[in-house]
Amino acid sequence: MRTTLDLARMELQKMFYSPIAWLVLILFAVQSSIFYIGSISDYIRFIEVGNTYTAITSKLFAGPLGLFRRLQPLVFLYFPLITMGLMSKEFGSGSIKLLYSSPISNAQIVLGKYLAVLVFSLCLIGILFIESIFGFIAIKDFDFPVVLTGLMGLFLLFATYSAIGLFMSSLTSYQIVAAIASFATFFALDKVGDVWQTIDFVRDITYWLSISNRANTFVRGLICSEDLLYFILVSGLFIVFAIFRLKGIREKSAKYISFMKYAGAFLVVVIIGYITTIPSLMKYYDSSSTKFNTLTENSQEVITKLKGKIKITTYVNLFHNRTCFWALPKQRKEDEERYEQYRRFYPNIDMEWKYYYAVPVEEFVADLFHKNNKGKTEEEVLKKYVNSFNMDLDKVKPASFYKNEIDLESELNRLVRKIETEDGRVAHLRLFNDMQILPSEAQKTAAFKSLIEDLPLVAFVNGHGERSIKNVGTRGYNSISIDKPFRWSLINNGFDIAECDLSKPVDSKINIMVIADVRASFSKEELKNLDDYIDRGGNLIIAADHKRQENMNPLVERFGVKFQPGQIVEYNRGYGMDLITSNMTEKGKDLAYQFDEYIFQNEKCITMPGAIAIAYGETPEFNYTPVLLSDSIINIPNISDSEQLATLKKDYANIEKEEDPITVAMRKINTNYEAPLGSSFEESDEKIPYKGSWNELKTTDFVDDIAMYNPKQGELGGPLTTALALTRKVGDKEQRIMILGDADCLSNGEITPTRKGINAANFSFVTGLFYWLTYEESPIDVRRPHTPDDNMLLKKDDLGIYKILYRIVFPAILIACILLIWLRRKGR
């Protein structure tokens, strides 16, 4: 051991007597400080102008533009310069003969030189650690454990590069050749994970050998046994190779014996490496303060209840160009990693991929498919796709081949995963038509949850012209219920969906019933079946709409509730007065976290076109909570002023005739498009003069006419209740009922579209509503604790001294060191 340390000390002296080591340190210090101080400066500047951020530490170091992520490609270039002379200089100068003639073993020579490079690597890590201290000064509640874990990962990466460079240096007496060989090996290990990924036999081997992104696991704040052992095994492999190389020079042996040694060492590392990838043997430690690399507690609770083997079969349609690219053969390992968090807690999960072809069901995707393959037969198209994706034609089947396993047409011939248990329970997991595309933890956990328990069954009542879950138009309820490509539809978030009519007793399996916009009166028998459902404690949504009061009042009168005649109107410049923007109440926000965090705190509203007011007299049987209210009357115009009336008609009526087709088209393409001057959506610096709502009884035309508040005609001034929650104790559970004065607020047309000037959150209202009705069970709550590092402690003016310190003073100290050493050597 002492001999190894002495060799390391001598190698360090030679290394730091050379200008190359100092040059690398100086360049590394300058580049890292430029990246780091620049990023911190950006965050300070953005926060000072009013932006908010969370997890600043992680973003600053581990984000796509984070310090640690940006430095890795640079180190890729530096280490060949540091390691190229470790052994090749000894060979070139002949000093290797002195080492051979001394009582020093091959292992001591190699380990001594390797230890010297590790010390140099620690110097690089020390520079980053010093810079990290500035993060502790600049960032509120700096997440130091994440940074320390990232530094650990970078050190392991540097150690691996050092071992590779040492071996390459032992192969030649030319330093430049050694540097090029090291760079080539680094590049090969970085890219080997992309090689032969379509071949099942070698996929796991080449993917495991890849060094690409290995350190990023640590950089994110997660220590994984597989990645830790990877760095140790690969470093050890090249150290052993270097020892074999020196021994081969000193002791001549047959080439096949040398080959067997190298191959044997490689084979041992590959076998051990494969063992480290077995999910049941892998260990993890999440160093982040909020454990954002780990499943949330609710997801963990679901996963720990699984039993037996779980099989995930992914069906990939090659003809669906929006989804197939996420699970092609060359992406399989990457796709597999998307479920790594779940396999961490439940290793007994197997994954399989099956490929098929079928014309997509979705019209816009099918049109593109036919356009791109016009004039070709299905077989010709298949051969083109298979050739493009470098696949085996025999492994791609027609969709009908899997008809006994899954109904792919009902899944719109998209990529879909079937998750099944040994006892035959099945769940489906899908991709979505949004920017994120892949399912998040909420959807994944919901799918696994359906394997261990019966999901809440939501039944939509039909038979009287109610809103239908099959209707994909603006008034339908398809989006919130069974729209499979929509991420937040109930079917994708832990609910079963059904339709029912009240001509027969309600199925005991139904947990939530939805009655929306009834167009024909219920019979006495139907009302009795509804009452029986209510009496047993079933949860309920009743959503009315204007002109439906007569049909829907019998449904709510037993609660002491009545839908008022007429409809609510309010002032919304640029939109009709029948568009109501209801606001969340103080008491209503406490029903669900979505109501509070996403609506109330952000001062968002719920858009309700054609809403009607809800009147109620509280009864001892129920507890009543107003959830949504329309605007209070603050300022309204004088009904007798004709000049005001003309202005009102210009601002609040006749809006549809003023927006030109170009503006409409541009807004569909770009939601940030500004309408040209003179359009109905033109912003005005003038403060909107009127605010208030009332129950309008006279006006029904809100395009060419304007409503005026007239209390003498019995019109009620706002605020008016548009959503009312009722609760009571039934047996051992609390019954929950939501009565809405508008059925459109849950419709396809109001869930996702945006209106300029109106900050709506209907989507959050729907998810919060069903979360409340399922007793906080679904959708799965995957919120994480708020990250405390959400602000900067320094101001922009404070950065000057730190910029000088890190960008000038610190590099200057390193330059002074090299000059001092150079002068001392010259003096000797």
Secondary structure, DSSP 8 states (H G I E B T S, - for coil): -HHHHHHHHHHHHHHHHSHHHHHHHHHHHHHHHHHHHHHHHHHHHHHHTT---S-HHHHHHHSTT-HHHHHHHHHHHHHHHHHTTTTHHHHHHSTHHHHHHSS--HHHHHHHHHHHHHHHHHHHHHHHHHHHHHHHHHBTT--HHHHHHHHHHHHHHHHHHHHHHHHHHTT-S-HHHHHHHHHHHHHHHHHGGGTTTT-HHHHHHHHHH--TTHHHHHHTTEEEHHHHHHHHHHHHHHHHHHHHHHHHHHS---HHHHHHHHHHHHHHHHHHHHHHT-GGG--EEE-STT-TTS--HHHHHHHTT--S-EEEEEEEETT-TTTGGGSSGGGHHHHHHTTHHHHHH---EEEEEEEEE---SSHHHHHHHHHHTTT--HHHHHHHHHHHTT--GGGEEEGGGGTTT--TTTTTTS-EEEEEETT--EEEEE--SSSS-S--HHHHHHHHHTTTS---EEEEE-SSS---TT--STT--HHHHT-TTSTTSGGGTT-EEEEE-TTS---TT--EEEEE---S---HHHHHHHHHHHHTT-EEEEE--TT-HHHHHHHHGGGTEEE-SSEEEE--TTS-TTEEEEEE-TTGGGS-HIIIIIIITTT-EEEEET---EEE---TT-EEEEEEE-----B---TT-HHHHHHHHHHHS-GGGTS-HHHHHHHHH-TT----TTSTT---SS----B-EEEESS----SS------GGGT--BS--EEEEEEEEEETTEEEEEEEES-SGGGSHHHHS--BTTB-B-HHHHHHHHHHHHTTS-SS--------S--SBSS-GGGHHHHHHIIIIIHHHHHHHHHHHHHHHHHH-
